[in-house]
């Protein structure tokens, strides 16, 4: 998959500590840009925008722990090893090992939640961020409505006690991937068949179903605790942050993303794009048109 979707990129497993290895694809030239995917996907989501981004940046496309070809450790008590704090530390460590002490971040969905924590916990490392199709985790849980719960059913399914959701996902991993991706506004039409096959392959890997659940269990527990602590301490995002979300998506229908991010960030701008949730695959040109100038500081 790597050379088919990302020709010329280098494929590697980089240790992030405690026996965990993060799968990365690196390529391009210029200032460093960390690029993070969401659920239930891998770094393959960026194949439509990577060639243009690589003309301007040294790209590091990383699979989050638990996803893709990265390690899938057990979550531990309260799923702490899938807290966004730990997952953000993975990203900091791999970027440092690649020689990047300061970098920008482009991140979608779960990756954007990791980027949020990375910028709060390690502000000196993050120059600027583009966050795709999320509102802050605490805001989304605290403002849950019937419409949101029906559309984002997986948020509440995946956090159920192990091993029930894991067992159901493992019964047919490809069906889980297709049901989640195809259940959004654009259906399966935006997805390159090679990328879709990669998502299905990785969901079937040993430990993938459990890791997926642990990511969400952490977000419904210890991540909320960390977010509340930041709010109480007045710890805001200080980096220039661009928030982009799909006009046809559930985030736009159920929340006010720009308003919510401005409550916890001091330099936040943003707007909708003409698509649904999977921005990089549904509207790659629109994404580049908005994100590139911002990431270049223009």
Residue frames as qw, qx, qy, qz and C-alpha x, y, z in Angstrom:
[[0.000, 0.885, 0.466, 0.000, 0.00, 0.00, 0.00],
 [0.351, -0.732, 0.028, 0.584, 2.70, 2.49, 0.95],
 [0.281, -0.262, 0.521, 0.762, 4.33, 2.68, -2.46],
 [0.157, 0.510, 0.743, 0.403, 1.03, 2.52, -4.34],
 [0.124, -0.893, -0.430, -0.047, -0.61, 5.38, -2.47],
 [0.256, -0.935, 0.154, 0.189, 2.54, 7.26, -1.41],
 [0.858, 0.364, -0.013, 0.363, 5.21, 6.72, -4.07],
 [0.409, 0.603, -0.281, 0.625, 8.65, 7.81, -2.93],
 [0.497, -0.703, 0.221, -0.459, 7.74, 7.98, 0.76],
 [0.317, 0.338, -0.836, 0.293, 9.83, 6.08, 3.30],
 [0.790, -0.405, -0.312, -0.340, 8.12, 3.47, 5.46],
 [0.310, 0.346, -0.712, 0.527, 9.38, 2.93, 9.04],
 [0.663, -0.612, -0.429, -0.048, 8.52, 1.77, 12.55],
 [0.191, 0.574, -0.376, 0.702, 9.81, 4.26, 15.12],
 [0.489, -0.354, -0.714, 0.354, 9.99, 3.44, 18.86],
 [0.182, -0.716, -0.085, -0.669, 8.06, 5.83, 21.06],
 [0.145, -0.418, 0.660, -0.607, 8.93, 4.22, 24.41],
 [0.606, -0.097, 0.612, -0.499, 7.63, 1.36, 26.59],
 [0.414, 0.016, 0.888, 0.199, 7.92, -1.10, 23.72],
 [0.488, 0.710, 0.433, -0.264, 5.50, 0.80, 21.47],
 [0.361, -0.106, 0.523, 0.765, 6.39, 1.38, 17.81],
 [0.383, 0.693, 0.252, -0.556, 4.67, 3.96, 15.61],
 [0.611, 0.310, 0.575, 0.446, 4.34, 3.29, 11.90],
 [0.053, 0.774, -0.011, -0.631, 5.30, 6.32, 9.81],
 [0.650, 0.512, 0.371, 0.422, 5.52, 7.39, 6.19],
 [0.236, -0.754, 0.050, 0.612, 7.90, 10.28, 5.52],
 [0.556, 0.379, 0.460, 0.579, 8.48, 12.31, 2.41],
 [0.113, 0.941, 0.247, 0.201, 8.66, 15.78, 0.94],
 [0.556, 0.092, -0.156, 0.811, 10.86, 18.75, 1.73],
 [0.117, -0.647, -0.076, -0.750, 10.47, 21.86, 3.85],
 [0.304, -0.400, 0.519, -0.692, 9.28, 22.63, 7.39],
 [0.095, -0.046, -0.990, 0.095, 8.08, 19.56, 9.31],
 [0.594, -0.125, -0.057, -0.793, 4.37, 18.73, 9.30],
 [0.154, -0.003, 0.960, -0.234, 2.93, 15.89, 11.41],
 [0.540, -0.008, -0.374, -0.754, -0.20, 14.44, 9.81],
 [0.191, -0.029, 0.901, -0.389, -2.64, 12.33, 11.85],
 [0.359, -0.191, -0.728, -0.552, -5.65, 10.25, 10.79],
 [0.543, -0.216, 0.339, -0.737, -8.92, 9.30, 12.45],
 [0.436, 0.024, 0.872, -0.222, -11.23, 6.31, 13.03],
 [0.880, -0.282, 0.378, 0.047, -11.51, 3.65, 11.66],
 [0.674, 0.727, -0.100, 0.086, -8.68, 4.51, 9.31],
 [0.775, -0.267, 0.116, 0.560, -4.91, 4.85, 8.95],
 [0.171, -0.611, 0.222, 0.741, -2.47, 7.34, 7.45],
 [0.328, 0.238, 0.748, 0.525, -3.75, 6.17, 4.05],
 [0.151, 0.821, 0.513, -0.201, -6.46, 8.85, 4.33],
 [0.095, -0.810, 0.127, 0.565, -3.94, 11.46, 3.15],
 [0.609, 0.032, 0.605, 0.512, -3.08, 9.93, -0.23],
 [0.355, 0.767, 0.450, 0.290, -5.05, 12.55, -2.20],
 [0.063, -0.995, 0.010, -0.078, -3.37, 15.55, -0.54],
 [0.749, -0.488, 0.236, 0.381, 0.11, 14.20, 0.28],
 [0.674, 0.317, 0.279, 0.607, 1.68, 14.94, -3.14],
 [0.106, 0.835, 0.118, 0.527, 0.85, 18.65, -2.93],
 [0.570, -0.818, 0.067, -0.041, 1.72, 18.91, 0.78],
 [0.851, -0.217, 0.199, 0.435, 5.07, 17.24, 0.08],
 [0.495, 0.623, 0.133, 0.591, 5.97, 20.10, -2.26],
 [0.113, -0.813, 0.080, -0.566, 5.95, 22.45, 0.73],
 [0.591, -0.624, 0.375, -0.348, 6.64, 20.35, 3.84],
 [0.241, 0.268, -0.926, 0.110, 8.60, 17.44, 5.20],
 [0.743, -0.272, -0.159, -0.590, 5.64, 15.18, 5.92],
 [0.017, 0.168, -0.940, 0.296, 5.43, 12.66, 8.74],
 [0.707, -0.176, -0.293, -0.619, 2.28, 10.60, 8.30],
 [0.026, -0.257, 0.880, -0.398, 1.83, 8.52, 11.45],
 [0.609, -0.352, -0.648, -0.293, -0.53, 5.72, 12.42],
 [0.455, -0.604, 0.311, -0.576, -1.80, 6.40, 15.94],
 [0.062, -0.213, 0.943, -0.249, -1.02, 3.71, 18.51],
 [0.493, 0.253, 0.722, -0.414, -3.66, 1.02, 18.14],
 [0.636, 0.667, 0.158, -0.354, -4.26, 1.82, 14.48],
 [0.561, 0.722, -0.385, -0.123, -2.72, 0.80, 11.18],
 [0.853, 0.181, -0.419, 0.253, 0.63, -0.90, 11.57],
 [0.063, -0.623, 0.492, -0.605, 1.51, 0.80, 14.86],
 [0.203, 0.027, -0.911, 0.359, 1.72, -1.18, 18.10],
 [0.574, -0.445, -0.351, -0.592, -1.49, -2.18, 19.86],
 [0.177, 0.155, -0.801, 0.551, -0.72, -2.47, 23.59],
 [0.319, -0.587, -0.741, 0.070, -3.30, -3.26, 26.23],
 [0.046, -0.773, -0.146, -0.616, -4.94, -0.14, 27.61],
 [0.311, 0.049, -0.639, 0.702, -4.41, -0.74, 31.32],
 [0.100, -0.572, -0.672, 0.460, -6.56, 0.66, 34.13],
 [0.196, 0.783, 0.250, -0.534, -9.01, 3.29, 32.86],
 [0.714, 0.576, 0.280, 0.282, -7.55, 2.71, 29.37],
 [0.259, -0.876, 0.115, 0.391, -4.79, 5.11, 30.38],
 [0.479, -0.290, 0.577, 0.595, -2.38, 3.89, 27.70],
 [0.278, 0.488, 0.616, 0.553, -4.83, 5.16, 25.10],
 [0.090, -0.840, -0.286, 0.452, -5.35, 8.51, 26.79],
 [0.493, 0.832, 0.080, 0.242, -4.73, 11.35, 24.38],
 [0.291, -0.883, 0.369, 0.026, -1.91, 12.41, 26.72],
 [0.686, -0.289, 0.624, 0.238, -0.05, 9.15, 26.08],
 [0.685, 0.512, 0.453, 0.251, -0.91, 9.11, 22.38],
 [0.195, 0.976, -0.061, 0.079, 0.33, 12.70, 22.07],
 [0.460, -0.715, 0.503, 0.156, 3.58, 11.72, 23.78],
 [0.790, 0.151, 0.525, 0.279, 4.05, 9.05, 21.09],
 [0.506, 0.792, 0.226, 0.255, 3.91, 11.75, 18.45],
 [0.152, -0.952, 0.265, -0.003, 6.29, 14.05, 20.29],
 [0.663, -0.454, 0.557, 0.213, 8.84, 11.26, 20.67],
 [0.747, 0.317, 0.479, 0.335, 8.76, 10.18, 17.04],
 [0.322, 0.923, 0.076, 0.195, 9.06, 13.75, 15.79],
 [0.334, -0.857, 0.387, 0.065, 12.02, 14.36, 18.07],
 [0.745, -0.201, 0.575, 0.271, 13.70, 11.17, 16.85],
 [0.627, 0.576, 0.396, 0.345, 13.25, 12.40, 13.29],
 [0.462, -0.003, 0.008, 0.887, 15.00, 15.64, 14.25],
 [0.110, -0.586, -0.348, -0.723, 11.93, 17.85, 14.51],
 [0.230, -0.217, -0.637, 0.703, 11.74, 19.68, 17.85],
 [0.287, 0.469, 0.290, -0.783, 9.09, 22.08, 16.55],
 [0.070, 0.133, 0.837, 0.526, 6.51, 21.28, 13.90],
 [0.508, 0.043, 0.001, -0.860, 2.99, 21.97, 12.69],
 [0.279, 0.114, 0.943, -0.142, 0.12, 19.47, 12.75],
 [0.533, 0.059, -0.358, -0.764, -2.67, 18.58, 10.33],
 [0.053, -0.008, 0.964, -0.260, -5.08, 16.14, 11.95],
 [0.538, -0.184, -0.442, -0.694, -8.50, 14.59, 11.41],
 [0.805, -0.333, -0.376, -0.317, -11.00, 13.09, 13.84],
 [0.845, -0.490, -0.116, 0.177, -9.20, 10.99, 16.53],
 [0.676, 0.162, -0.043, 0.717, -5.88, 12.36, 15.34],
 [0.001, -0.673, -0.048, -0.738, -7.18, 15.87, 15.93],
 [0.685, -0.696, -0.089, -0.195, -7.98, 14.94, 19.53],
 [0.845, -0.188, -0.040, 0.499, -4.40, 13.73, 19.91],
 [0.404, 0.460, 0.051, 0.789, -3.19, 17.00, 18.34],
 [0.354, -0.797, -0.124, -0.473, -5.29, 19.00, 20.82],
 [0.803, -0.587, -0.007, 0.107, -3.61, 17.26, 23.74],
 [0.764, 0.124, 0.042, 0.632, -0.16, 17.49, 22.12],
 [0.190, 0.647, 0.062, 0.736, -0.51, 21.27, 21.79],
 [0.523, -0.778, -0.039, -0.345, -1.69, 21.66, 25.39],
 [0.873, -0.449, 0.057, 0.183, 0.89, 19.39, 26.99],
 [0.673, -0.166, 0.284, 0.662, 3.85, 20.37, 24.79],
 [0.280, 0.908, 0.237, -0.203, 3.15, 23.90, 23.56],
 [0.153, -0.757, 0.445, 0.454, 6.76, 24.63, 22.65],
 [0.441, -0.085, 0.817, 0.361, 6.75, 21.74, 20.16],
 [0.359, 0.594, 0.701, 0.166, 3.67, 22.73, 18.15],
 [0.174, -0.069, 0.191, 0.964, 3.89, 25.73, 15.82],
 [0.491, 0.143, -0.012, -0.860, 0.37, 25.74, 14.37],
 [0.312, 0.113, 0.939, -0.091, -2.49, 23.27, 13.85],
 [0.507, 0.030, -0.383, -0.771, -5.26, 22.40, 11.44],
 [0.302, 0.052, 0.879, -0.364, -8.01, 20.31, 13.08],
 [0.330, 0.011, -0.631, -0.702, -10.55, 18.58, 10.86],
 [0.604, -0.284, -0.506, -0.546, -14.22, 17.93, 11.64],
 [0.521, -0.359, -0.703, 0.324, -14.26, 17.81, 15.41],
 [0.298, -0.812, 0.066, -0.497, -15.41, 19.94, 18.29],
 [0.022, -0.497, 0.750, -0.436, -13.57, 19.51, 21.62],
 [0.413, -0.109, -0.904, -0.005, -14.24, 16.10, 23.17],
 [0.055, -0.270, -0.687, 0.672, -15.64, 17.50, 26.41],
 [0.356, 0.251, -0.007, -0.900, -18.04, 19.77, 24.54],
 [0.512, 0.069, -0.677, -0.525, -19.29, 16.93, 22.36],
 [0.347, -0.204, -0.893, 0.199, -19.98, 14.62, 25.29],
 [0.004, -0.314, -0.546, 0.777, -21.55, 17.32, 27.46],
 [0.401, 0.349, -0.047, -0.846, -23.80, 18.50, 24.60],
 [0.032, 0.027, 0.957, 0.286, -24.85, 15.07, 23.34],
 [0.583, 0.178, 0.105, -0.786, -28.31, 15.03, 21.81],
 [0.803, 0.188, 0.540, -0.166, -30.45, 12.26, 20.37],
 [0.670, 0.731, -0.083, -0.100, -29.40, 13.27, 16.84],
 [0.112, 0.743, -0.656, 0.071, -25.72, 13.08, 17.73],
 [0.542, -0.284, 0.765, -0.201, -26.08, 9.78, 19.59],
 [0.837, 0.382, 0.353, -0.172, -27.86, 8.19, 16.63],
 [0.591, 0.774, -0.227, 0.005, -25.28, 9.41, 14.12],
 [0.202, 0.631, -0.692, 0.287, -22.20, 8.75, 16.26],
 [0.908, -0.299, -0.084, -0.281, -23.47, 5.46, 17.66],
 [0.817, 0.208, -0.413, 0.345, -19.91, 4.09, 17.70],
 [0.013, 0.582, -0.433, 0.689, -18.95, 6.57, 20.44],
 [0.628, -0.358, 0.358, -0.591, -21.29, 4.75, 22.80],
 [0.977, 0.097, -0.153, -0.117, -20.85, 1.24, 21.42],
 [0.664, 0.446, -0.470, 0.372, -17.05, 1.19, 21.61],
 [0.083, -0.539, 0.532, -0.648, -16.89, 2.31, 25.26],
 [0.872, -0.311, -0.068, -0.372, -18.90, -0.67, 26.49],
 [0.586, -0.575, 0.568, -0.058, -17.15, -3.10, 28.80],
 [0.359, 0.466, -0.779, -0.217, -14.67, -5.46, 27.16],
 [0.274, -0.208, 0.682, 0.645, -14.94, -7.88, 25.41],
 [0.490, 0.575, 0.614, -0.227, -18.42, -7.30, 23.99],
 [0.418, 0.837, -0.055, -0.348, -17.68, -4.60, 21.37],
 [0.087, -0.587, 0.748, 0.296, -14.33, -6.21, 20.51],
 [0.465, 0.078, 0.882, 0.023, -16.00, -9.54, 19.87],
 [0.529, 0.694, 0.435, -0.224, -18.55, -8.02, 17.53],
 [0.242, 0.844, -0.338, -0.338, -15.93, -6.09, 15.53],
 [0.220, -0.441, 0.846, 0.204, -13.66, -9.14, 15.25],
 [0.642, 0.297, 0.691, -0.146, -16.56, -11.17, 13.85],
 [0.575, 0.610, 0.418, 0.351, -16.40, -9.12, 10.63],
 [0.362, -0.526, 0.010, 0.769, -13.79, -6.30, 10.67],
 [0.174, 0.107, 0.522, 0.828, -14.33, -5.36, 7.02],
 [0.159, -0.670, -0.656, -0.309, -18.06, -4.96, 7.57],
 [0.369, -0.734, -0.323, 0.471, -17.40, -2.72, 10.57],
 [0.301, -0.297, 0.253, 0.870, -15.14, -0.46, 8.48],
 [0.024, 0.282, 0.636, 0.718, -17.60, -0.28, 5.60],
 [0.245, -0.723, -0.645, -0.041, -20.60, 0.30, 7.87],
 [0.336, -0.683, -0.184, 0.622, -18.88, 3.20, 9.67],
 [0.208, -0.247, 0.376, 0.868, -17.43, 4.83, 6.56],
 [0.027, -0.303, -0.731, -0.611, -20.47, 4.20, 4.40],
 [0.196, -0.674, -0.695, 0.157, -22.89, 5.45, 7.01],
 [0.165, -0.519, -0.096, 0.833, -21.82, 9.09, 6.65],
 [0.399, 0.677, 0.162, -0.597, -23.23, 11.65, 4.23],
 [0.347, 0.619, -0.522, -0.473, -21.17, 10.67, 1.16],
 [0.983, 0.067, 0.077, -0.150, -21.38, 6.89, 1.54],
 [0.795, -0.276, 0.385, 0.378, -18.44, 4.86, 0.24],
 [0.619, 0.748, 0.170, 0.170, -18.04, 6.81, -3.00],
 [0.051, 0.953, -0.296, 0.048, -15.10, 9.03, -1.88],
 [0.624, -0.562, 0.539, 0.064, -12.85, 6.14, -0.89],
 [0.418, 0.563, -0.677, -0.224, -10.15, 4.81, -3.20],
 [0.952, -0.102, -0.207, -0.200, -10.48, 1.02, -3.24],
 [0.659, 0.286, -0.522, 0.460, -6.80, 0.66, -2.33],
 [0.091, -0.398, 0.459, -0.789, -7.25, 2.85, 0.74],
 [0.778, -0.252, 0.030, -0.575, -10.45, 1.04, 1.69],
 [0.911, 0.067, -0.403, 0.062, -8.64, -2.30, 1.44],
 [0.381, 0.356, -0.551, 0.652, -5.93, -0.90, 3.72],
 [0.428, -0.376, 0.314, -0.760, -8.47, 0.15, 6.36],
 [0.922, -0.119, -0.124, -0.347, -10.02, -3.31, 6.22],
 [0.758, 0.245, -0.521, 0.306, -6.63, -5.06, 6.44],
 [0.162, 0.373, -0.542, 0.735, -5.60, -3.08, 9.48],
 [0.623, -0.335, 0.169, -0.687, -8.91, -3.52, 11.29],
 [0.958, -0.038, -0.236, -0.160, -8.41, -7.30, 11.04],
 [0.435, 0.481, -0.635, 0.419, -4.93, -7.21, 12.63],
 [0.627, -0.379, -0.628, 0.263, -4.54, -8.85, 16.06],
 [0.355, -0.397, -0.394, 0.749, -5.35, -6.40, 18.81],
 [0.050, 0.227, 0.284, 0.930, -6.89, -3.79, 16.52],
 [0.405, -0.603, -0.544, -0.421, -10.47, -4.14, 17.76],
 [0.595, -0.585, -0.412, 0.367, -9.40, -3.89, 21.40],
 [0.394, -0.137, -0.007, 0.909, -7.15, -0.89, 20.72],
 [0.094, -0.430, -0.427, -0.790, -9.98, 0.90, 18.93],
 [0.524, -0.673, -0.496, -0.164, -12.27, 0.42, 21.90],
 [0.609, -0.440, -0.279, 0.598, -9.60, 1.50, 24.38],
 [0.227, 0.183, 0.156, 0.944, -9.08, 4.75, 22.45],
 [0.327, -0.535, -0.373, -0.684, -12.77, 5.58, 22.86],
 [0.662, -0.565, -0.474, 0.131, -12.96, 4.33, 26.45],
 [0.498, -0.196, -0.184, 0.825, -10.14, 6.70, 27.35],
 [0.017, 0.302, 0.233, 0.924, -11.96, 9.59, 25.66],
 [0.514, -0.580, -0.419, -0.472, -15.08, 8.95, 27.73],
 [0.759, -0.555, -0.274, 0.199, -13.10, 8.77, 30.98],
 [0.623, -0.449, -0.012, 0.640, -9.56, 9.95, 31.64],
 [0.340, 0.308, 0.314, 0.831, -9.42, 12.32, 28.67],
 [0.226, -0.793, -0.375, -0.424, -12.42, 14.23, 30.01],
 [0.640, -0.680, -0.169, 0.316, -10.67, 14.51, 33.36],
 [0.560, -0.123, 0.172, 0.801, -7.58, 15.98, 31.70],
 [0.122, 0.539, 0.400, 0.731, -9.71, 18.43, 29.69],
 [0.407, -0.834, -0.337, -0.158, -11.56, 19.62, 32.78],
 [0.659, -0.509, -0.054, 0.550, -8.26, 20.14, 34.58],
 [0.415, 0.161, 0.268, 0.854, -7.03, 22.35, 31.75],
 [0.117, -0.710, -0.407, -0.563, -10.19, 24.43, 31.77],
 [0.572, -0.770, -0.264, 0.099, -10.05, 24.88, 35.55],
 [0.634, -0.399, 0.089, 0.657, -6.38, 25.91, 35.31],
 [0.256, 0.886, 0.003, -0.386, -7.01, 28.31, 32.42],
 [0.431, -0.336, 0.678, 0.491, -4.67, 26.31, 30.20],
 [0.612, 0.668, 0.158, -0.393, -5.59, 27.41, 26.67],
 [0.763, 0.295, 0.354, 0.453, -4.36, 26.49, 23.24],
 [0.150, -0.786, 0.093, 0.593, -1.94, 29.29, 22.35],
 [0.365, -0.104, 0.667, 0.641, -0.93, 28.14, 18.86],
 [0.440, 0.307, -0.237, -0.810, -2.63, 29.56, 15.76],
 [0.355, 0.126, 0.923, -0.072, -5.34, 26.98, 15.07],
 [0.428, 0.154, -0.399, -0.796, -7.49, 26.51, 11.99],
 [0.446, 0.149, 0.828, -0.306, -10.65, 24.45, 12.43],
 [0.390, 0.192, -0.536, -0.723, -12.32, 23.06, 9.31],
 [0.410, 0.124, 0.853, -0.300, -15.44, 20.93, 9.27],
 [0.056, 0.194, 0.810, 0.550, -17.83, 19.47, 6.70],
 [0.369, -0.015, 0.044, -0.928, -20.99, 21.41, 6.04],
 [0.733, -0.070, -0.464, -0.492, -22.86, 18.13, 5.42],
 [0.489, 0.088, -0.813, 0.305, -21.54, 16.40, 8.54],
 [0.557, -0.615, -0.558, 0.017, -22.90, 15.70, 12.00],
 [0.464, -0.281, -0.267, 0.797, -20.42, 18.03, 13.70],
 [0.014, -0.141, -0.202, -0.969, -21.89, 20.94, 11.74],
 [0.450, -0.463, -0.573, -0.506, -25.44, 19.81, 12.42],
 [0.673, -0.553, -0.488, 0.061, -25.11, 19.22, 16.15],
 [0.580, -0.533, -0.149, 0.598, -22.40, 21.62, 17.37],
 [0.223, 0.973, -0.033, 0.057, -20.82, 25.04, 16.85],
 [0.886, 0.000, -0.091, 0.455, -17.19, 24.00, 16.33],
 [0.370, 0.538, -0.117, 0.748, -15.62, 27.44, 15.93],
 [0.426, -0.720, 0.050, -0.546, -17.41, 28.78, 18.99],
 [0.907, -0.421, -0.027, 0.009, -16.36, 25.78, 21.09],
 [0.799, 0.145, -0.103, 0.575, -12.71, 25.92, 20.01],
 [0.147, 0.656, -0.097, 0.734, -12.55, 29.64, 20.74],
 [0.659, -0.698, -0.022, -0.279, -13.60, 28.91, 24.32],
 [0.857, -0.426, 0.191, 0.216, -10.37, 26.94, 24.83],
 [0.698, 0.146, 0.236, 0.661, -8.01, 28.57, 22.32],
 [0.145, -0.737, -0.104, 0.653, -6.69, 32.09, 22.03],
 [0.128, 0.537, -0.457, -0.697, -6.02, 32.16, 18.26],
 [0.429, 0.211, 0.876, 0.058, -8.66, 30.11, 16.47],
 [0.417, 0.380, -0.226, -0.794, -10.20, 30.62, 13.04],
 [0.278, 0.045, 0.952, 0.120, -12.23, 28.29, 10.87],
 [0.556, 0.294, -0.104, -0.771, -15.08, 27.55, 8.50],
 [0.830, 0.163, 0.501, -0.181, -16.97, 24.75, 6.79],
 [0.016, -0.351, 0.744, 0.569, -15.88, 22.90, 3.66],
 [0.697, 0.195, -0.159, -0.672, -18.28, 21.50, 1.01],
 [0.525, 0.164, -0.834, -0.039, -18.24, 17.88, 2.17],
 [0.797, -0.512, -0.230, -0.222, -19.04, 15.54, 5.01],
 [0.705, -0.680, 0.191, 0.060, -16.81, 14.05, 7.69],
 [0.831, -0.118, 0.325, 0.436, -13.98, 12.52, 5.64],
 [0.158, 0.918, -0.043, -0.361, -12.57, 15.82, 4.39],
 [0.205, -0.598, 0.642, 0.435, -9.23, 14.67, 2.98],
 [0.311, 0.076, 0.895, 0.309, -10.93, 12.07, 0.81],
 [0.282, 0.718, 0.632, -0.079, -14.17, 13.91, 0.00],
 [0.214, 0.968, 0.115, 0.065, -12.81, 17.41, -0.68],
 [0.769, -0.215, 0.053, 0.600, -9.02, 17.30, -1.05],
 [0.364, 0.479, 0.181, 0.778, -8.77, 20.42, -3.21],
 [0.311, -0.823, -0.171, -0.442, -10.88, 22.49, -0.82],
 [0.781, -0.573, -0.072, 0.239, -8.81, 21.24, 2.10],
 [0.676, 0.028, 0.105, 0.729, -5.55, 22.23, 0.43],
 [0.140, 0.676, 0.228, 0.686, -6.92, 25.63, -0.56],
 [0.466, -0.825, -0.073, -0.311, -7.68, 26.44, 3.09],
 [0.840, -0.502, 0.034, 0.203, -4.96, 24.56, 4.95],
 [0.757, 0.249, 0.035, 0.604, -1.87, 25.31, 2.83],
 [0.140, 0.727, -0.050, 0.670, -1.84, 29.10, 3.25],
 [0.613, -0.736, 0.055, -0.282, -2.51, 28.77, 6.97],
 [0.922, -0.269, 0.065, 0.272, 0.24, 26.21, 7.52],
 [0.634, 0.353, 0.046, 0.686, 2.63, 28.43, 5.58],
 [0.314, -0.514, -0.312, 0.735, 1.76, 31.38, 7.80],
 [0.098, 0.153, 0.391, 0.902, 0.16, 33.36, 5.01]]
